[in-house]
């Protein structure tokens, strides 16, 4: 699994704003969507291109477009929904699937409770979005879950990751033998005793949806 931490000044600036304790729900949502757009830009950097000819205003013109597989966005419920619009704004033709996955508070292992995907998963590049990569169980479990359903090219986007979560992701994902890339805005210091990322953002789902 390749990991890319995006060091662009705009990304670092917005992640800094997102960390503020007293940030409003409205502002948290807006920044999350903005960061999702910026990270999607980076996540698509290595997509293969192909040339084709279209009819332009002055006649035929050769252009470049993304080659090959169609793209689907898969937010992990519920926090991943906060990033969905930002990604789809960059890739408007993408279809959207949903995976419900939560972390058992006792075992810290992922538990799947919902799945709705496009029928042609094997013909698509999947972009899986989840704001926080903490223990790595939910995101890694989702990748394995998607591979079991035929996916063979997956890119994951998170706002913040813990080193422990990245290593757990590698343990889960590398053995399946499917190309997987992780794009993050920040790799933070560590997990605390409650498996929250430090310094992190707190519970991104609660902050996106205004719940506790």
N, C-alpha and C positions, 0 to 999 in steps of 0.2 A: 504494500500500500504506500503510494507516494503521498507525502504531506507538504502542503504549500501554505506558509504563513504570509499573508499579504501585508507588505510593509509600506503601502502607499500612504502618504500623509493624510488624505481625506479619510481613509479607513481608520487610521490611528486616532484622528481627531474625533470621529463620530463614536468610536468605541469608548473613548474617554468620557464623552458626554453621557453615554448610556450607563456608565457605572455610578452616576450620582444617586445617592440614597433618596433624595426628595424629588426625583424626576416624576412628572405627571404621567398617567397612563397614556394620554394622548401623545405626549412627546416620545415616550418609550416606543409606542407603536410606529410612529413616523420614522424614528431613527433605525428601528429594526428593519423596516421596509427599505430605507435608503441603503443600509449596509447590505441587505440581500441583493439589491441591484448591483452594487459595486463588486460584491463577491462573485456574482453570476458572470459578470464581465471577465473576471480572472479565470473562473472555472471553465469558460469556453475558449480560452486562449489557444489550446492545442487541438481544437476540433479540426479535422481534415477538411480542406476546401476543394471545390471543383469548379471548372470554368464552364459557362454555358452562354448561349447567345439569346438575347431578348430583343424585342422591338423597342428602340428608344425614340425620342421625339424627332431625331434627325436620321433615323434609319436603324439598322441592326447594330447592336453594341454587345461586346463581350464583357460579362461580369463574373464575379466569383460568388459562390454561395456555399453554405455548409453542406458537405457531402455525406451521403450514406444514410445512416439510421435516423429515424425521426426521434424527437425528444419528448420525454414525459417528466413532469415534476411530481415528486412523491413527498409531501410533508408528513412527518411523524406526528400524530395527534398527541396532545393538542397544541403544544407550543410551536410546532413547525408551521402551523397555519399563519402565524405572525410574519413569516418570511415569504409566504406563497405569492402574494401580490407583487412583491418586489421582483421575484424571479420571473413571473409571468409577464410583467411589464417589459422585460428584456427579451423574452421569447414568447410572443403572443400566441403562436400557433401550437405551443406545447399542450399536450393533454395532461390531465391531472389525476393521479391516483392517490389513495389515502391508506396509511397503515396506522392502526392503533396499537401502540406499544407502551407499556409502563414498567417502571422499575419497582419490583417487589421491595417494600421497605425493610423486610427482615433479611431476605436472601440477597438483595441488590441485583437479582437476575431479571432479564426482560421477560415480560408476559405479553403475548399478542392477544388482542381482544377484537380487532376489526381489520378487514382488508378489502379494498375495492380498487382494482387495477385495470388499465386498458387490456383488452384481450390479447394484444400482440406484443407483450412485454419483450419477448425474445428478439423482436425487430427494432427495439428502441434503445436509445441511450437514456438512462434514468439519472435524474438529479434528485438526490434525497436531501431534504432540508430538516435540520433540527438545531435550534439556537445553541444548546449547551451540550458539549461532549464531556461528560463528567466521568462516570465509571467506564463508559464505552459499551456497556451491555446492551442498551436500547438500540443505538445506532449500528453496532456490530451485529446484533441479532436481526435487525431489519435487513441489513445487506445479505446475510445468509438466507433469510426468509425469501428475499427477492430472487436470489440465485436459484433457490429450490423451485421457483416458479418460472424459470427460464431466462432470467436476466443474465446478460454476459458482458455488460459494460456499465459501470456505475460510478458516478461522481457524487460525493457528499459535501455539503456546505454547512458549516457551523460558525456561529459568531465567535465563541470562545471554547477552547479545549484545555483540559488538564493533561499533563504528561502521562499520568496513569491511564487515562481514557484512551489516549493514542496507542499506548502499548497494548491495552486490552483489545482495541480494534484490530491491531495487527495480528494478535493471537487468534482472533475469530475469523478474520477476513483472508489473510494470506493463504491458509490451507485450502480454501475453496478454488483457488486457481483462476479467478476472474479478475480482470483489471479493475482496480478501484483507486480513486484519487480523493483525498480529503483537502478541502480548501477552507482555511480559517482566518479570521481577522486577528486573533491573538491566541498564543499558547501561554496560559497563565502558570502560576507557581506550583500549585498542588491541589489536592483534595483535602478537606478537613475531616474530622472524625465522623461527620454526618454525611459524607460523600458529596458535599457542595464544593464548587470550585472557588479557590481563593487566589486573587481578590474577587474575581468573578462578577456576577450581576445579581446574585440571589436566585430566586425561582423565576426564570424568564416567563414561564407560562402564566403565573400569577400576575406578573408585572404587565404582560401584554393584555390580559383580559380583565385586570382590575379585581382579581379575587385573592383570597388568602387561604 
